[in-house]
Amino acid sequence: MEDRNTQVIAVGNQKGGVGKTTNAVHLAAALGQLGRKCLVWDLDMNHGATLHLGIPPEAFDGTFMVLTEERTPEEVIIDETTDPAEIELPENVDVIPSSRELERVEAVLAAKDRFYDARRILIEPIQKLRGKYDYIFLDTAPNATAPTIASYVAADWFIISVIPESFALNGMRECLKDIRRARQAELNPQLQLLGVIVSGFDQRISLARQYTAEIQQLFAIEGGPSRMFNTTISRAAVVPRAQKMGRTLFQTDPNHKVAKQFAALAKELEDRVAQRGMAGEVKGVVVNG
């Protein structure tokens, strides 16, 4: 397999229902459309990304088996060659699925080794995958589970997913604190905030416009652009319909405006990764190394 310059991107927020899974899956699909090889790694016991991609969560080994060292990540990857044939993944997108079994991972690891460090359980598995993908998206849980904490330590970048509502903004602030903690020298000092995605945006709602403006200001880098992505993702009924079908918009409705927004967002993401040297601080939170 071609040796690729792998970018590992964790997507999260300390609150559920903010579009993080939808964003992770659709960014991978959008980048796949551009010819990039992507992996979506579902780290959430609620297995949202797994279902979103049409994979029965109990049908395959996945994250639990990798983190408990029963299988290697390469052995559990679902790709275009995987049976059954009704699994139809987006172009150039592979998946490591999750299931409710992931609830037990901390207890199983502690039973194996009482001195195990939960923060580092993703480092070695991800290292095995570097060079095989252009992008690895870590879809995290909305709470501080071991895999979620480990994603901060193993990722190169973090994307915060948020909707323009007050509770989601509180979760975003908690994410910022966690990024700052993870950047400690003994953990992951290279972790960088790639950006903030505003999802579920409705231009007609004045409060949504107000919250979005606040996010843009909060993430303004002194003397430079905001870390909020310019592309916002609109609220649209086609998104939950596609999720229910186990598909992405690029498979069900590629000409819809939201699909086009994700395509534009993917190009923004690539531009930011290419500008890796750009530095700045956001309200006292270092976002770039």
RODO-2510 file (C-alpha; in nm, 4 decimals, decimal comma):
residues 289
     n   res          X          Y          Z
     1     m     0,0000     0,0000     0,0000
     2     e     0,1172     0,3498    -0,0837
     3     d     0,2972     0,5319     0,1976
     4     r     0,0751     0,8291     0,2859
     5     n     0,1285     1,1296     0,5105
     6     t    -0,1428     1,0355     0,7587
     7     q    -0,3308     1,3080     0,9469
     8     v    -0,5138     1,1833     1,2571
     9     i    -0,8114     1,4042     1,3443
    10     a    -1,0264     1,3584     1,6550
    11     v    -1,3770     1,5037     1,6307
    12     g    -1,5661     1,5802     1,9487
    13     n    -1,7511     1,7911     2,2006
    14     q    -1,8370     1,7235     2,5652
    15     k    -2,2039     1,7196     2,4717
    16     g    -2,4076     1,4873     2,2527
    17     g    -2,6322     1,5879     1,9663
    18     v    -2,3941     1,8427     1,8153
    19     g    -2,3319     1,6712     1,4821
    20     k    -1,9853     1,5324     1,5534
    21     t    -2,0554     1,1889     1,4043
    22     t    -2,2300     1,3377     1,1012
    23     n    -1,9352     1,5718     1,0525
    24     a    -1,6706     1,3016     1,0926
    25     v    -1,8422     1,0652     0,8503
    26     h    -1,9224     1,3304     0,5906
    27     l    -1,5775     1,4871     0,6019
    28     a    -1,4290     1,1439     0,5353
    29     a    -1,6759     1,0901     0,2506
    30     a    -1,6073     1,4355     0,1043
    31     l    -1,2322     1,3792     0,1160
    32     g    -1,2864     1,0359    -0,0359
    33     q    -1,4554     1,2073    -0,3277
    34     l    -1,1320     1,4030    -0,3741
    35     g    -0,9346     1,0779    -0,3942
    36     r    -0,8072     1,0796    -0,0357
    37     k    -0,7997     0,7472     0,1452
    38     c    -0,9849     0,7839     0,4773
    39     l    -1,0579     0,5757     0,7851
    40     v    -1,3428     0,6482     1,0258
    41     w    -1,2650     0,4952     1,3655
    42     d    -1,5730     0,4748     1,5869
    43     l    -1,4667     0,5214     1,9504
    44     d    -1,8172     0,5667     2,0917
    45     m    -1,9978     0,2794     2,2649
    46     n    -2,3206     0,4183     2,1145
    47     h    -2,1704     0,3303     1,7722
    48     g    -2,3192     0,6258     1,5826
    49     a    -2,0592     0,6286     1,3039
    50     t    -2,0949     0,2520     1,2633
    51     l    -2,4710     0,2803     1,2122
    52     h    -2,4352     0,5903     0,9952
    53     l    -2,2250     0,3861     0,7538
    54     g    -2,4773     0,1018     0,7437
    55     i    -2,2804    -0,1466     0,9536
    56     p    -2,4606    -0,3717     1,2066
    57     p    -2,2719    -0,2901     1,5311
    58     e    -2,2712    -0,6467     1,6680
    59     a    -2,1801    -0,8149     1,3405
    60     f    -1,8071    -0,7431     1,3341
    61     d    -1,5103    -0,7223     1,5662
    62     g    -1,3987    -0,3636     1,6087
    63     t    -1,2729    -0,1056     1,8558
    64     f    -1,3176    -0,3188     2,1678
    65     m    -1,1090    -0,6035     2,0279
    66     v    -0,8338    -0,3652     1,9171
    67     l    -0,8108    -0,1802     2,2481
    68     t    -0,8044    -0,5060     2,4470
    69     e    -0,5280    -0,6303     2,2131
    70     e    -0,7276    -0,9300     2,0908
    71     r    -0,7042    -0,8113     1,7289
    72     t    -0,4880    -0,5687     1,5344
    73     p    -0,6551    -0,2644     1,3787
    74     e    -0,5821    -0,3999     1,0293
    75     e    -0,7746    -0,7179     1,1125
    76     v    -1,0998    -0,5396     1,1986
    77     i    -1,1113    -0,2726     0,9285
    78     i    -1,4248    -0,2867     0,7158
    79     d    -1,3655    -0,1832     0,3568
    80     e    -1,5162    -0,2247     0,0115
    81     t    -1,4246    -0,5947     0,0056
    82     t    -1,6111    -0,6799     0,3266
    83     d    -1,9175    -0,9044     0,3131
    84     p    -2,2145    -0,8792     0,3325
    85     a    -2,2556    -0,7065     0,0004
    86     e    -2,5302    -0,4741     0,1321
    87     i    -2,2658    -0,2715     0,3175
    88     e    -2,2033     0,0138     0,0767
    89     l    -1,9313     0,2432     0,2053
    90     p    -1,8554     0,5863     0,0584
    91     e    -1,5765     0,5937    -0,1977
    92     n    -1,2285     0,5621    -0,0412
    93     v    -1,3688     0,5316     0,3135
    94     d    -1,2912     0,2414     0,5501
    95     v    -1,4283     0,1900     0,9022
    96     i    -1,3312     0,0419     1,2365
    97     p    -1,6737    -0,0201     1,3933
    98     s    -1,7852     0,0017     1,7527
    99     s    -2,0501    -0,1678     1,9658
   100     r    -2,1969    -0,1627     2,3160
   101     e    -1,9194    -0,4037     2,4145
   102     l    -1,6938    -0,0995     2,4380
   103     e    -1,8632    -0,0218     2,7731
   104     r    -1,6468    -0,2957     2,9258
   105     v    -1,3123    -0,1869     2,7872
   106     e    -1,1808    -0,0100     3,0979
   107     a    -1,2721    -0,2996     3,3272
   108     v    -1,1121    -0,5519     3,0907
   109     l    -0,7916    -0,3495     3,0578
   110     a    -0,7667    -0,2970     3,4341
   111     a    -0,8107    -0,6706     3,4912
   112     k    -0,5249    -0,7424     3,2504
   113     d    -0,2897    -0,4840     3,3972
   114     r    -0,3761    -0,2740     3,7006
   115     f    -0,1086    -0,0236     3,5992
   116     y    -0,2321     0,0317     3,2430
   117     d    -0,2507     0,3935     3,1270
   118     a    -0,5895     0,4506     2,9623
   119     r    -0,4676     0,7749     2,8081
   120     r    -0,2221     0,5924     2,5816
   121     i    -0,4278     0,2990     2,4545
   122     l    -0,4672     0,4424     2,1027
   123     i    -0,1061     0,5401     2,0358
   124     e     0,0245     0,2013     1,9236
   125     p    -0,2825     0,0995     1,7172
   126     i    -0,2795     0,4318     1,5325
   127     q     0,0939     0,4025     1,4725
   128     k     0,0254     0,0758     1,2880
   129     l    -0,2134     0,2595     1,0553
   130     r     0,0051     0,5585     0,9746
   131     g     0,1138     0,5585     0,6134
   132     k    -0,1937     0,3653     0,5012
   133     y    -0,4447     0,6522     0,5021
   134     d    -0,4437     1,0193     0,4180
   135     y    -0,6867     1,0895     0,7029
   136     i    -0,7973     0,8969     1,0096
   137     f    -1,1052     1,0441     1,1788
   138     l    -1,1574     0,9481     1,5436
   139     d    -1,5284     0,9784     1,6234
   140     t    -1,5358     1,0262     2,0004
   141     a    -1,8009     0,9833     2,2678
   142     p    -1,9630     1,2916     2,4276
   143     n    -1,8242     1,1968     2,7692
   144     a    -1,4831     1,1239     2,9168
   145     t    -1,4554     0,7534     2,8377
   146     a    -1,1109     0,5970     2,8094
   147     p    -1,1164     0,5909     2,4265
   148     t    -1,2244     0,9563     2,4145
   149     i    -0,9454     1,0685     2,6481
   150     a    -0,7011     0,8562     2,4506
   151     s    -0,8043     1,0301     2,1282
   152     y    -0,6663     1,3612     2,2594
   153     v    -0,3331     1,1935     2,3280
   154     a    -0,3064     1,0081     1,9960
   155     a    -0,4418     1,2653     1,7489
   156     d    -0,2505     1,5223     1,5469
   157     w    -0,5509     1,7525     1,5273
   158     f    -0,8799     1,8143     1,7037
   159     i    -1,2021     1,9417     1,5475
   160     i    -1,4723     2,0696     1,7787
   161     s    -1,8251     2,0145     1,6525
   162     v    -2,0866     2,2524     1,7878
   163     i    -2,4412     2,3646     1,7230
   164     p    -2,5435     2,7273     1,7901
   165     e    -2,7084     2,6598     2,1271
   166     s    -2,5945     2,7502     2,4778
   167     f    -2,5443     2,3973     2,6177
   168     a    -2,3378     2,2962     2,3165
   169     l    -2,1186     2,6034     2,3657
   170     n    -2,0516     2,4925     2,7237
   171     g    -1,9390     2,1534     2,5919
   172     m    -1,7128     2,3321     2,3461
   173     r    -1,5419     2,5191     2,6293
   174     e    -1,4836     2,1907     2,8122
   175     c    -1,3239     2,0551     2,4934
   176     l    -1,0847     2,3477     2,4888
   177     k    -0,9814     2,2713     2,8461
   178     d    -0,9195     1,9073     2,7546
   179     i    -0,7088     2,0061     2,4530
   180     r    -0,4988     2,2279     2,6793
   181     r    -0,4530     1,9435     2,9298
   182     a    -0,3600     1,6978     2,6556
   183     r    -0,0923     1,9357     2,5264
   184     q     0,1123     1,8836     2,8411
   185     a     0,4678     1,7751     2,7653
   186     e     0,4235     1,4182     2,8889
   187     l     0,1093     1,3617     2,6815
   188     n     0,0630     1,5212     2,3373
   189     p     0,2281     1,8625     2,3070
   190     q     0,1849     1,8496     1,9270
   191     l    -0,1962     1,8386     1,9416
   192     q    -0,3460     2,1283     1,7466
   193     l    -0,6975     2,2640     1,7162
   194     l    -0,7764     2,2386     1,3472
   195     g    -1,1055     2,4218     1,3746
   196     v    -1,4633     2,4487     1,4929
   197     i    -1,7538     2,3292     1,2794
   198     v    -2,0913     2,4945     1,3350
   199     s    -2,3660     2,2474     1,2409
   200     g    -2,7441     2,2653     1,2422
   201     f    -2,7251     2,6311     1,1441
   202     d    -3,0472     2,8077     1,0479
   203     q    -2,9883     3,1573     0,9127
   204     r    -3,3502     3,2502     0,9863
   205     i    -3,3069     3,2123     1,3638
   206     s    -3,1554     3,5261     1,5149
   207     l    -3,0232     3,3462     1,8249
   208     a    -2,8395     3,0976     1,6030
   209     r    -2,6757     3,3879     1,4192
   210     q    -2,5816     3,5451     1,7534
   211     y    -2,4233     3,2270     1,8903
   212     t    -2,2353     3,1690     1,5651
   213     a    -2,0940     3,5221     1,5801
   214     e    -1,9830     3,4555     1,9396
   215     i    -1,8050     3,1365     1,8333
   216     q    -1,6311     3,3173     1,5517
   217     q    -1,5115     3,5883     1,7902
   218     l    -1,4043     3,3417     2,0591
   219     f    -1,1818     3,1588     1,8126
   220     a    -1,0321     3,4643     1,6472
   221     i    -0,6539     3,4418     1,6308
   222     e    -0,4798     3,7694     1,6997
   223     g    -0,3869     3,9236     1,3680
   224     g    -0,5390     3,6372     1,1692
   225     p    -0,8549     3,4458     1,0795
   226     s    -1,0964     3,2734     1,3162
   227     r    -1,0454     2,9054     1,3929
   228     m    -1,4149     2,8578     1,3210
   229     f    -1,4484     2,7103     0,9731
   230     n    -1,5967     2,9535     0,7222
   231     t    -1,8310     2,6820     0,5971
   232     t    -2,1264     2,6164     0,8268
   233     i    -2,3499     2,3110     0,7917
   234     s    -2,7186     2,3884     0,7546
   235     r    -2,9997     2,2136     0,9357
   236     a    -3,1733     1,9840     0,6867
   237     a    -3,4080     1,6853     0,7020
   238     v    -3,2036     1,4971     0,4418
   239     v    -2,9274     1,4338     0,6968
   240     p    -3,1267     1,2140     0,9419
   241     r    -3,2887     1,0410     0,6435
   242     a    -2,9468     0,9465     0,5084
   243     q    -2,8381     0,8317     0,8560
   244     k    -3,1430     0,6068     0,8831
   245     m    -3,0493     0,4488     0,5503
   246     g    -2,6900     0,3916     0,6668
   247     r    -2,5565     0,6202     0,3964
   248     t    -2,3973     0,9617     0,3533
   249     l    -2,5417     1,2474     0,1513
   250     f    -2,2774     1,1827    -0,1124
   251     q    -2,4503     0,8494    -0,1721
   252     t    -2,8146     0,9539    -0,1344
   253     d    -2,8335     1,3173    -0,2453
   254     p    -2,4970     1,4417    -0,3729
   255     n    -2,6401     1,7601    -0,5235
   256     h    -2,8078     1,8773    -0,2032
   257     k    -2,6744     2,2032    -0,0610
   258     v    -2,5566     2,0290     0,2582
   259     a    -2,3500     1,7801     0,0549
   260     k    -2,1944     2,0775    -0,1217
   261     q    -2,1265     2,2404     0,2169
   262     f    -1,9398     1,9303     0,3313
   263     a    -1,7395     1,9316     0,0076
   264     a    -1,6429     2,2954     0,0727
   265     l    -1,5606     2,2131     0,4357
   266     a    -1,3317     1,9299     0,3259
   267     k    -1,1369     2,1705     0,1048
   268     e    -1,1071     2,4152     0,3969
   269     l    -0,9769     2,1313     0,6130
   270     e    -0,7103     2,0431     0,3577
   271     d    -0,6024     2,4054     0,3305
   272     r    -0,5596     2,4284     0,7083
   273     v    -0,3611     2,1062     0,7279
   274     a    -0,1348     2,2408     0,4525
   275     q    -0,0766     2,5546     0,6621
   276     r     0,0495     2,3504     0,9563
   277     g     0,3062     2,6124     1,0497
   278     m     0,0451     2,8829     1,1151
   279     a     0,0577     2,9820     1,4827
   280     g    -0,1713     3,1704     1,7147
   281     e    -0,3582     3,1770     2,0408
   282     v    -0,7303     3,1882     2,1009
   283     k    -0,8308     3,3654     2,4224
   284     g    -0,5362     3,2173     2,6076
   285     v    -0,5752     2,8683     2,4588
   286     v    -0,2893     2,7652     2,2340
   287     v    -0,4350     2,6249     1,9151
   288     n    -0,1211     2,5670     1,7143
   289     g     0,2216     2,4568     1,8107
***
